[in-house]
Amino acid sequence: MKRYDLIVIGAGSGNILLGPELSHLRAAIIEPDRFGGTCLNRGCIPSKMLVVAADAARAVIEAQRLGVHATLDRVDWSAIRARVFGRLDPLHDSAVAYRRRSGIDVYTAAARFVAPHVLEVSGERLTADQIVVAVGARPVLPEIPGLDTVAFHTSDTIMRVDEVPASLIVIGGGFVAAELGHVFGAFGAEVTIVQRGPRLLMAEDEQVSARFTELAQRRFRVLLNTTVTTVAPHPAGVSVTIERDGHLDVLEASSLLVATGRRPNTDLLDVAAGGHDVDDDGHLVTDDTGQTSVPGVWAFGDTANHFQLKHMANAEERVVCHNLIHPDAPRRLPRTLVPHAVFSEPQVASVGLTEQHARQRGTDHVIAIREYADTAYGWAMEDTTSFVKLIAEPRARTLLGAHIIGSQAATLLQPLLQAMTLGQSVDQLAHDVLYVHPALTEVLEQALLDL
């Protein structure tokens, strides 16, 4: 059996762990797919590179509301795709070579636990005093009759298609559906979104979710409270039978995107053989330092939490790295305030309690909502649909939640998140901070003054 001081399973955020602080350890990293994980290869980064191009295409069409009459001549999908993956794909080989030059053993086959602290890779057994599991997640495939008979895409594959489909059916109404529906719709696909719930982005604040759904319905065919019953091949591509209000209907499109969630990859590791506890969704159970139920085995990212956010995985990686180096002075995982953003059109960004959660918990709260249109920059953009919604605790006078839908929502959220993290009061934010005029940040100022 080959022995190491440290084995890292997963080369997404797990690859970041092997920095200078741990260079004294005899280490190995195991990654059967591509270094960089989901984020770099088929997630955050390529999708946002596509979103930027989609935003540019949409800006041409939307410019007429500003008196700028322009036409979109052509979307060069091949050039767009080449820009994205021509930059990203070479990073895998360079990362593997860098690790090997650094004296780290790299295994490119799948691993599985055969006993506590014992892994098997291509018939070879490895062990280490410390093992870090960061194997990420993969798309969930729903049990829809006929799905195995058609060519369909998930977020893993659709960004690499050879051409923009003429028509696209999207099953699901979450982050992936919102972002990739926007991308391919902007590039010319006729998009139909099939959502089993009453709104898109159901995890968002209800008002944000409702506004996003309303705006999506202006661009796409959005079928709410609708279930997919069967899928079948069709000469033009795919045929999807749906049930809505007790009635069956058939949709046809050239391509199908299944965007119904993700699941952790722990089942591929045989974690039970390693003695690990998992929750009902298959995540490895960890304590607040990142250690699993097996001492000396750690986990973070999509393997261990429900957030499925790269910035959370990176924050957890920093904690686990510290705890490996300083076992007598452990840090705790940052799971109190977790911001997120949806890079669609419009953007959505959120942190903290939604109004519905505050009501369900019986939490005393006050609310302020401010439209972009109430600001000078909102006037400049002719924006009549975007808004900021703030939720605060009336006695402590601190923010409980912040929810934004509109241009640059992800950027606008950051000062509110910082204030919430540092415990600053609404009064401090509203009265003790100057906001640049006529910047879009004035919408935050006005909402805070309302509170």
C-alpha positions in Angstrom: 0.0 0.0 0.0 1.3 3.4 -0.9 1.4 5.9 2.0 1.1 9.7 1.9 0.7 12.4 4.5 -2.2 13.9 2.5 -4.5 12.8 -0.3 -6.9 15.2 -1.9 -9.8 13.6 -3.9 -11.1 16.1 -6.4 -9.2 18.8 -8.3 -11.7 21.6 -8.3 -11.4 23.7 -5.2 -9.5 20.7 -3.8 -6.6 21.6 -6.1 -6.3 25.0 -4.4 -5.6 23.3 -1.1 -2.2 22.1 -2.2 -0.5 25.5 -1.7 2.8 26.5 -0.2 1.6 26.0 3.4 1.3 22.2 2.8 4.3 21.8 0.5 6.2 19.9 3.2 3.8 17.0 3.1 4.1 14.0 0.8 0.9 14.5 -1.1 -1.3 13.1 -3.9 -4.3 14.4 -5.8 -6.9 12.2 -7.5 -9.0 13.5 -10.4 -10.6 11.2 -13.0 -12.0 14.1 -15.0 -10.5 17.5 -15.6 -8.6 19.7 -13.2 -10.6 22.8 -12.3 -13.7 20.8 -11.6 -17.2 21.9 -12.5 -16.6 25.7 -12.1 -13.8 25.9 -14.6 -14.9 23.3 -17.2 -18.7 23.2 -17.3 -20.0 25.6 -14.7 -19.4 29.1 -13.4 -16.7 30.4 -15.7 -17.7 29.1 -19.1 -21.3 30.0 -18.5 -20.5 33.5 -17.4 -18.3 34.0 -20.5 -21.3 33.0 -22.5 -23.5 35.3 -20.5 -21.3 38.2 -21.3 -21.7 37.5 -25.0 -25.4 37.0 -24.6 -25.7 40.3 -22.7 -24.0 42.1 -25.6 -26.4 40.6 -28.1 -29.4 41.6 -26.0 -28.0 45.1 -25.5 -28.2 45.6 -29.3 -31.9 44.7 -29.3 -32.8 46.6 -26.1 -31.0 49.7 -27.2 -34.0 51.0 -29.1 -35.7 52.0 -25.8 -32.8 54.6 -25.5 -33.3 55.9 -29.0 -30.4 53.8 -30.4 -31.7 51.8 -33.3 -29.4 49.0 -34.2 -29.6 45.6 -35.7 -27.9 42.4 -34.6 -26.3 41.1 -37.8 -24.9 37.7 -36.7 -24.0 35.6 -33.7 -20.8 33.7 -34.5 -21.3 30.7 -32.1 -18.2 29.0 -33.3 -16.1 32.1 -32.4 -17.9 32.5 -29.1 -17.3 28.9 -28.1 -13.7 29.0 -29.3 -13.1 32.1 -27.1 -14.4 30.3 -24.1 -12.9 26.8 -24.3 -9.8 27.9 -26.2 -8.9 29.7 -23.1 -10.1 27.2 -20.5 -9.3 23.7 -22.0 -5.5 24.1 -22.0 -5.6 24.8 -18.2 -6.1 21.1 -17.4 -2.8 19.8 -18.9 -0.9 22.7 -17.4 -2.3 22.1 -14.0 -1.4 18.4 -14.0 2.1 19.2 -15.2 2.5 21.9 -12.5 1.5 19.5 -9.8 3.8 16.8 -11.0 6.7 19.3 -11.2 5.9 20.2 -7.6 6.4 16.7 -6.4 2.8 15.8 -6.0 1.6 12.5 -7.3 -1.4 12.9 -9.7 -3.8 10.0 -10.2 -6.2 10.4 -13.2 -8.5 7.4 -12.5 -11.5 7.2 -10.2 -11.0 6.4 -6.5 -13.2 4.6 -4.0 -12.9 3.9 -0.3 -12.3 0.3 0.6 -11.7 0.9 4.3 -11.3 4.0 6.6 -8.3 6.0 5.3 -7.8 3.4 2.5 -8.5 4.2 -1.2 -8.3 2.1 -4.3 -7.3 3.7 -7.6 -6.9 1.5 -10.7 -6.2 -1.5 -8.5 -3.6 0.3 -6.4 -4.3 1.0 -2.7 -3.4 4.3 -1.2 -3.6 5.5 2.4 -2.8 8.8 4.2 -3.0 10.3 7.6 -5.2 13.1 6.2 -7.6 12.7 3.4 -9.6 15.6 1.9 -12.8 14.8 -0.1 -13.8 17.5 -2.6 -15.4 15.6 -5.4 -18.2 18.0 -6.2 -21.5 17.2 -7.8 -23.2 16.3 -11.0 -26.5 16.9 -12.7 -29.5 15.0 -11.6 -31.3 13.0 -14.3 -35.1 12.8 -13.5 -36.9 9.5 -14.0 -38.8 10.5 -17.1 -39.9 7.7 -19.4 -38.1 7.8 -22.7 -35.3 10.1 -21.6 -32.8 7.4 -22.3 -34.0 7.2 -25.9 -33.2 10.8 -26.9 -30.1 12.9 -27.2 -30.4 15.5 -24.5 -28.1 17.9 -22.7 -27.3 18.9 -19.2 -25.2 21.9 -18.1 -22.2 19.5 -18.5 -22.6 19.3 -22.3 -24.8 22.1 -23.7 -22.1 24.8 -23.6 -20.0 22.8 -26.1 -22.7 22.1 -28.8 -21.6 22.6 -32.4 -24.4 25.1 -33.2 -27.1 27.1 -31.5 -30.3 25.0 -31.6 -33.2 26.4 -33.5 -35.4 25.5 -30.6 -34.7 24.4 -27.1 -36.9 22.9 -24.4 -35.6 23.4 -20.9 -36.9 21.1 -18.1 -36.4 23.0 -14.8 -36.7 26.5 -13.5 -33.7 27.2 -11.4 -30.2 28.7 -11.8 -29.2 26.6 -14.8 -32.5 27.1 -16.6 -32.4 30.9 -16.0 -28.8 31.4 -17.1 -28.6 29.0 -20.1 -32.1 29.9 -21.3 -30.9 33.5 -21.4 -27.7 32.5 -23.3 -29.3 30.4 -26.0 -32.3 32.7 -26.3 -30.1 35.7 -26.9 -28.2 33.7 -29.6 -31.4 33.0 -31.5 -32.9 29.8 -30.1 -36.6 29.6 -29.5 -36.7 28.7 -25.8 -39.5 26.9 -23.9 -39.1 26.5 -20.2 -41.1 23.7 -18.5 -41.3 24.3 -14.7 -43.3 22.1 -12.3 -43.7 25.0 -9.8 -45.7 28.2 -10.0 -42.7 30.5 -10.6 -39.1 30.4 -11.8 -36.3 30.7 -9.3 -38.5 29.4 -6.5 -35.8 29.6 -3.9 -35.6 33.4 -4.2 -37.8 35.9 -2.4 -41.3 35.6 -3.7 -41.4 39.1 -5.1 -38.1 38.6 -6.9 -39.2 35.2 -8.2 -42.5 36.6 -9.4 -40.8 39.5 -11.2 -38.2 37.3 -12.8 -40.9 34.9 -14.0 -42.9 37.8 -15.5 -39.9 39.1 -17.4 -38.9 35.6 -18.6 -42.5 35.2 -20.0 -41.9 38.3 -22.2 -38.9 36.5 -23.9 -39.7 32.8 -23.7 -42.6 30.4 -23.6 -42.8 29.6 -19.9 -45.0 26.7 -18.8 -45.7 26.8 -15.1 -47.2 24.1 -12.9 -46.3 21.7 -15.7 -44.9 18.2 -15.5 -43.0 16.3 -18.1 -44.6 12.8 -18.5 -42.6 11.3 -21.4 -39.9 12.1 -23.8 -39.4 10.6 -27.3 -37.3 11.0 -30.4 -38.8 13.2 -33.2 -37.6 13.8 -36.7 -36.8 17.4 -35.8 -35.1 16.4 -32.6 -37.2 15.6 -29.5 -40.8 15.3 -28.5 -41.8 16.1 -24.9 -45.2 15.3 -23.6 -46.4 17.5 -20.7 -49.3 17.6 -18.3 -50.8 20.8 -17.2 -54.1 21.4 -15.5 -55.0 17.8 -16.1 -54.4 18.0 -19.8 -51.7 16.5 -22.0 -49.9 18.4 -24.7 -46.9 17.7 -26.9 -43.9 20.0 -27.4 -41.3 19.6 -30.1 -37.9 21.1 -30.3 -34.5 20.5 -31.9 -32.7 20.2 -28.5 -33.5 19.3 -24.9 -31.8 20.7 -21.8 -32.4 18.9 -18.5 -31.8 21.3 -15.6 -33.4 19.7 -12.6 -30.8 20.0 -10.0 -27.5 18.4 -8.9 -26.4 15.7 -6.6 -23.1 15.1 -4.7 -20.6 12.6 -6.1 -20.1 10.8 -2.9 -22.0 7.7 -4.2 -19.2 7.2 -6.7 -16.6 7.0 -3.9 -18.3 4.2 -1.9 -18.0 6.4 1.2 -19.8 3.9 3.3 -16.9 1.5 3.0 -14.7 4.3 4.4 -17.0 4.6 7.5 -18.4 8.0 6.6 -21.9 9.3 7.5 -23.9 11.0 4.8 -27.1 13.0 5.0 -30.4 12.2 3.2 -29.1 14.0 0.1 -25.8 12.1 0.0 -23.6 14.9 1.3 -20.8 13.8 3.6 -21.6 14.9 7.2 -19.0 17.2 8.6 -18.5 19.1 11.9 -18.0 22.8 11.9 -14.3 22.4 11.2 -14.9 20.4 8.0 -14.0 17.0 9.5 -16.1 14.0 8.6 -17.3 11.3 10.9 -13.9 9.6 10.4 -11.1 11.5 12.2 -8.5 12.7 9.7 -10.9 12.8 6.8 -12.2 16.2 5.7 -14.7 17.4 3.2 -15.9 20.6 1.7 -17.7 22.1 -1.3 -20.6 20.4 -3.1 -19.5 17.1 -1.5 -20.4 18.4 2.0 -22.8 21.4 1.7 -26.1 22.1 0.0 -25.1 25.5 -1.4 -23.4 24.4 -4.6 -21.5 27.7 -4.8 -17.8 28.0 -5.8 -17.2 30.9 -3.4 -18.5 28.8 -0.5 -16.2 25.9 -1.6 -13.2 28.2 -1.7 -14.0 29.7 1.7 -14.4 26.2 3.2 -11.1 25.2 1.5 -9.3 28.0 3.4 -10.8 26.8 6.7 -9.8 23.1 6.1 -6.3 24.2 5.0 -5.9 26.1 8.2 -7.2 23.2 10.3 -4.8 20.8 8.7 -1.9 23.0 9.6 -3.2 24.2 13.0 -5.1 21.3 14.5 -4.9 22.8 18.0 -6.4 26.1 16.9 -9.2 25.2 14.4 -11.3 27.7 12.5 -15.0 27.2 11.8 -16.8 26.8 8.5 -18.5 30.1 7.3 -22.1 29.0 7.0 -24.0 31.9 8.4 -24.3 34.4 5.5 -24.1 32.8 2.1 -24.7 35.1 -0.9 -25.6 33.9 -4.4 -26.3 35.4 -7.8 -28.1 34.3 -10.9 -26.4 35.7 -14.0 -29.4 35.8 -16.3 -31.4 38.7 -17.7 -32.1 40.3 -15.4 -29.5 39.4 -12.8 -30.6 38.3 -9.4 -28.6 38.4 -6.2 -29.6 37.5 -2.6 -28.3 37.0 0.9 -30.0 36.2 4.2 -33.7 35.8 5.0 -36.4 36.1 2.4 -39.7 37.6 3.4 -41.4 34.2 3.3 -38.8 32.7 5.5 -39.1 35.6 8.0 -42.8 35.0 8.2 -42.5 31.2 8.5 -40.0 31.6 11.4 -42.1 34.3 13.1 -39.2 36.7 12.9 -40.1 40.3 13.5 -39.1 42.3 10.5 -39.6 45.4 8.4 -39.3 45.8 4.7 -38.2 48.4 2.2 -38.5 48.1 -1.5 -36.9 50.6 -3.9 -37.2 50.6 -7.7 -34.2 51.3 -9.9 -36.5 53.7 -11.6 -36.4 55.9 -8.5 -32.7 56.8 -9.1 -31.1 59.0 -11.7 -29.1 56.1 -13.1 -32.3 54.1 -13.4 -33.8 56.9 -15.4 -30.7 56.8 -17.6 -31.2 53.1 -18.2 -35.0 53.5 -18.7 -35.3 50.6 -16.2 -38.8 50.1 -15.1 -38.7 46.6 -13.7 -35.7 46.2 -11.4 -35.8 46.7 -7.6 -34.0 46.3 -4.3 -35.7 44.6 -1.4 -34.3 44.9 2.1 -35.5 43.1 5.2 -34.4 44.3 8.7 -34.8 43.5 12.4 -36.7 46.4 13.9 -35.0 46.5 17.3 -31.4 45.6 16.5 -31.8 47.7 13.4 -29.7 45.4 11.3 -30.3 43.8 7.9 -31.7 40.3 7.9 -31.8 39.9 4.1 -31.1 41.7 0.9 -32.6 40.8 -2.5 -31.9 42.5 -5.8 -33.2 41.9 -9.3 -31.8 44.0 -12.1 -28.6 45.2 -13.8 -25.4 44.5 -11.8 -27.3 42.9 -8.9 -24.4 40.7 -7.9 -22.1 43.8 -7.5 -24.7 45.9 -5.7 -25.2 43.1 -3.2 -21.7 43.2 -1.9 -21.7 46.3 0.3 -25.0 45.0 1.9 -23.4 41.6 2.5 -20.3 43.3 4.0 -22.5 45.4 6.4 -24.4 42.3 7.5 -21.2 40.4 8.1 -19.7 43.2 10.2 -23.0 43.9 12.1 -23.4 47.4 10.8 -26.8 49.0 11.5 -29.2 50.3 8.9 -28.7 53.8 10.4 -24.9 53.6 9.9 -25.4 52.5 6.3 -28.1 55.1 5.5 -26.6 58.1 7.2 -22.9 57.6 7.8 -21.9 56.5 4.2 -21.8 58.7 1.1 -23.2 57.2 -2.1 -21.8 58.4 -5.4 -24.3 60.4 -7.4 -25.7 59.5 -9.9 -24.4 55.9 -9.6 -26.8 53.0 -9.4 -25.7 52.4 -5.8 -28.1 55.2 -4.9 -30.9 52.6 -5.0 -29.3 51.0 -2.0 -29.1 54.3 -0.2 -32.8 55.1 -0.9 -33.9 51.6 0.3 -31.8 52.0 3.5 -33.3 55.5 4.1 -36.8 54.0 3.8 -35.9 51.4 6.4 
